[in-house]
Amino acid sequence: MEKKFAISLGGGAARGAFHLGVLHFMEENNIQIDAYSGSSIGAIISASHASGVKAKEQLKIFSSKELKSVLKFNYFKNGLLKIERENKILNDLLPISNLEEMPKKVYVTAYDLKKRQLHYFDKGDSHILCMASSALIPLFKPISYENMYLIDGGLFDCLPIKVFEKQEYEVFAIDLFPKSHKKIKKLSFNPIRYIKKGLFTQLYENHSHSILNANTYLGSYEIRDYSMFTFKELNNCFNFGYKEAKKIFLSNKSTLKV
C-alpha cells in the first residue's frame, strides 16, 4: 500500500512566503498532500492550505494592508502586540473554523505556559490555535484558550514531525531556520532568553530529530538572507521557495510522487 504524504512547515514569520512558493509548485504539479503540521507561520499556512486556500491567494492576503489591521498595540501588557481575532481577513485566510472539520488532517503546535506543556492540536478553534501558535513572546501577547495560556509552539518544536511518525506517512519537512541554532542566539531580538534555558535544549533536540527523521528535508541556507519581520520581500521569498521546490521534487521523483 502506498504511503500517504505529509508536510511539516516550520516557523519563521515573513519567511513563510517560502512555504507558499513550495506549495504553489505542488499545486501546479498536482502533488497530493494528505496531512499537515506546522509551528507559528507554518501552522497558519498549513491550516489555510488544508482549508482550500491556494498558495497564491495566501500570498495576496499576507501582502495586503488589511493584514496589518489584525495586529494591535498592547501597550506592553503581556506583550507589545496582540492579535485581533475578530477580523474578516482571518476568515479569508482560515475559512474553516475548527481543525477537525478540515478535509485534510492538520496539527498546530502551541505551548501552554501554565502547565509547561507542548501541544500538537488537531481539534479546536482554528483561528485561536493558529494565532496562539504564532504568539511569539515577548512581541505578541499569549492567548488564553480552554484554561491554557498559549504561546508560539515554534519556540519548542519549530519543525514538528513527531505527530506523523507512527502513522506511516512520507514526511516532507520545510525548515526556515536551517543548519545552525547557534546563529539564532546572535539575533538582535532573541525570544529564547525569555524562557528557561532548558527549553532551548528541547528546541534543539526536536529540530535535530526532525532533520534526521524526515523522509525529505528542505533547508536552504539562503533563506536566512530574508528578514523575518518585514513583508517587503514576500514575492522574492515566494519565488525562491518555488525554485527550491522544483529542484528537490525533480531530484526525488520516486520519493515525492511527482
C-alpha positions in Angstrom: 0.0 0.0 0.0 1.3 3.4 -1.0 2.2 5.6 1.9 0.4 8.9 2.4 2.3 12.2 2.1 2.6 14.7 5.0 4.2 18.1 5.0 5.6 19.9 8.0 6.0 23.7 7.8 8.4 25.4 10.2 8.1 28.7 11.8 9.8 31.8 10.6 7.4 34.8 10.4 7.6 36.6 7.0 9.9 33.8 5.7 6.7 31.8 5.4 6.4 33.1 1.9 9.0 30.4 1.1 6.4 27.7 2.2 3.9 29.3 -0.1 6.3 29.0 -3.1 6.8 25.3 -2.4 3.0 24.8 -2.1 2.4 26.6 -5.3 4.8 24.3 -7.1 3.0 21.3 -5.6 -0.4 22.7 -6.7 0.9 23.2 -10.3 2.2 19.6 -10.4 -0.9 18.0 -8.7 1.1 16.7 -5.8 -1.3 15.5 -3.2 -0.9 16.4 0.5 -2.7 14.1 2.9 -1.7 15.8 6.2 -0.1 19.0 7.5 1.7 20.1 10.6 3.1 23.5 11.5 4.5 25.9 14.0 4.0 29.6 14.0 3.5 30.9 10.5 3.8 27.3 9.3 0.7 26.5 11.4 -1.3 29.3 9.8 -0.2 28.3 6.3 -0.9 24.6 6.9 -4.4 25.2 8.2 -5.2 27.7 5.5 -4.0 25.4 2.7 -5.8 22.4 4.2 -8.9 24.6 4.2 -8.6 25.0 0.4 -6.9 28.4 0.3 -4.4 28.3 -2.5 -0.8 29.4 -2.0 -1.0 32.5 -4.2 -4.2 33.6 -2.5 -2.5 33.3 0.8 0.4 35.4 -0.5 -2.1 38.0 -1.6 -3.6 38.1 1.9 -0.2 38.3 3.6 0.8 41.1 1.3 -2.4 43.1 2.0 -2.8 46.3 4.0 -5.8 44.6 5.7 -3.5 42.1 7.4 -1.9 45.0 9.4 -5.3 45.7 10.9 -5.2 42.3 12.6 -2.2 43.5 14.7 -2.9 45.9 17.6 -0.6 47.7 20.0 -1.0 46.2 23.5 0.9 48.9 25.4 3.4 46.4 26.7 0.8 44.4 28.7 2.0 40.8 28.4 3.5 41.5 25.0 4.0 44.5 22.7 1.3 43.4 20.3 -1.9 41.5 20.4 -3.7 39.7 17.6 -7.2 41.0 16.8 -9.1 37.8 16.2 -12.5 39.3 15.2 -11.4 40.4 11.7 -12.7 39.5 8.3 -9.3 38.8 6.8 -8.8 35.9 9.2 -11.9 34.4 7.8 -10.4 34.7 4.3 -7.2 33.1 5.5 -8.8 30.4 7.7 -12.4 29.9 6.3 -12.9 26.6 8.3 -13.5 27.4 12.0 -12.4 24.1 13.5 -9.3 22.0 12.8 -11.3 18.7 12.9 -13.7 20.0 10.2 -10.9 20.5 7.7 -10.8 18.0 4.8 -7.1 17.2 5.5 -5.5 16.4 8.8 -3.8 19.4 10.4 -1.6 19.6 13.6 -1.0 23.0 15.1 1.8 23.4 17.6 1.5 25.6 20.7 2.9 25.7 24.2 0.9 26.1 27.4 2.7 28.3 29.8 0.5 27.2 32.7 1.4 23.5 32.6 4.6 24.0 30.7 3.4 21.6 28.1 3.8 21.4 24.3 0.6 20.5 22.4 0.0 19.3 18.9 -3.6 20.3 18.4 -5.7 18.5 15.8 -9.0 19.7 17.2 -10.3 23.1 18.3 -10.8 26.6 17.1 -8.6 27.2 14.0 -8.4 31.0 14.5 -7.4 30.9 18.1 -5.0 28.0 17.8 -3.2 29.3 14.8 -2.9 32.7 16.4 -1.6 31.0 19.6 1.0 29.1 17.6 2.2 32.4 16.3 2.2 34.3 19.6 6.0 34.9 19.7 6.9 36.3 23.1 7.6 39.0 24.0 6.4 40.5 20.8 2.9 39.1 21.0 0.6 38.6 23.9 0.0 35.0 24.9 -3.5 33.7 24.1 -6.0 32.2 26.6 -7.8 29.1 25.4 -9.6 26.4 27.4 -7.8 27.1 30.6 -4.4 27.3 28.8 -2.1 30.2 28.3 -0.7 29.5 24.8 2.4 30.9 23.0 4.4 30.1 19.9 5.0 26.4 19.6 8.0 27.1 17.3 10.0 28.1 20.4 10.0 24.4 21.4 9.4 22.4 18.2 10.0 24.6 15.2 9.6 21.7 12.6 7.0 19.3 14.1 7.1 15.8 12.5 6.7 13.6 15.6 2.9 13.5 15.1 3.4 11.6 11.8 5.9 9.0 12.9 3.5 6.2 13.9 1.1 6.9 11.1 3.2 5.7 8.1 3.5 9.0 6.3 6.2 10.0 3.9 7.2 13.3 5.6 8.5 16.3 3.8 9.8 19.0 6.2 10.5 22.6 5.2 12.8 24.4 7.5 13.0 28.3 7.7 15.9 28.1 10.3 18.3 25.6 8.5 21.5 24.2 9.9 22.7 26.2 12.9 20.8 27.0 16.1 23.8 28.9 17.3 23.2 31.7 14.8 19.7 32.2 16.3 21.3 33.2 19.5 23.1 36.1 17.7 19.9 37.8 16.5 19.4 41.2 18.0 15.9 40.1 19.0 16.0 36.7 20.7 12.8 35.5 22.4 14.6 32.4 23.7 16.1 34.4 26.5 12.7 35.0 27.9 12.2 31.3 28.7 14.2 28.8 30.7 17.5 27.6 29.2 16.3 24.0 29.4 13.6 24.7 26.9 16.2 25.8 24.4 17.6 22.3 24.7 14.2 21.0 23.9 14.1 23.2 20.7 17.5 22.0 19.6 16.7 18.3 20.2 13.3 18.5 18.4 14.8 20.3 15.5 17.7 17.8 15.2 15.2 15.0 15.4 13.1 16.5 12.5 16.1 16.9 10.3 17.3 13.4 10.8 13.9 11.6 10.6 12.0 13.5 7.9 11.9 11.4 4.7 12.8 14.6 2.7 14.2 17.7 4.3 14.3 21.1 2.6 16.5 23.6 4.5 18.0 26.1 2.0 20.6 28.2 3.9 19.9 31.2 1.7 16.6 31.7 3.4 18.5 33.4 6.2 19.0 36.3 3.7 15.3 37.1 4.1 14.1 39.1 7.0 11.5 37.6 9.4 10.0 40.9 10.4 9.2 42.7 7.1 6.7 42.0 4.4 8.7 43.8 1.7 10.4 40.6 0.5 7.4 38.3 0.3 7.3 37.9 -3.5 11.1 37.3 -3.8 10.9 34.7 -0.9 7.9 33.1 -2.6 9.8 32.8 -5.9 12.8 31.3 -4.0 10.6 28.7 -2.4 9.1 27.8 -5.8 12.6 27.4 -7.3 13.9 25.3 -4.4 10.8 23.1 -4.6 11.3 22.5 -8.3 14.9 21.3 -7.6 14.1 19.0 -4.8 11.0 17.4 -6.3 12.6 16.8 -9.6 15.6 15.2 -8.0 13.4 12.9 -5.8 10.7 11.9 -8.2 10.2 8.4 -6.8 10.1 9.5 -3.1 7.9 12.6 -3.6 5.4 11.3 -6.0 5.8 13.8 -8.9 
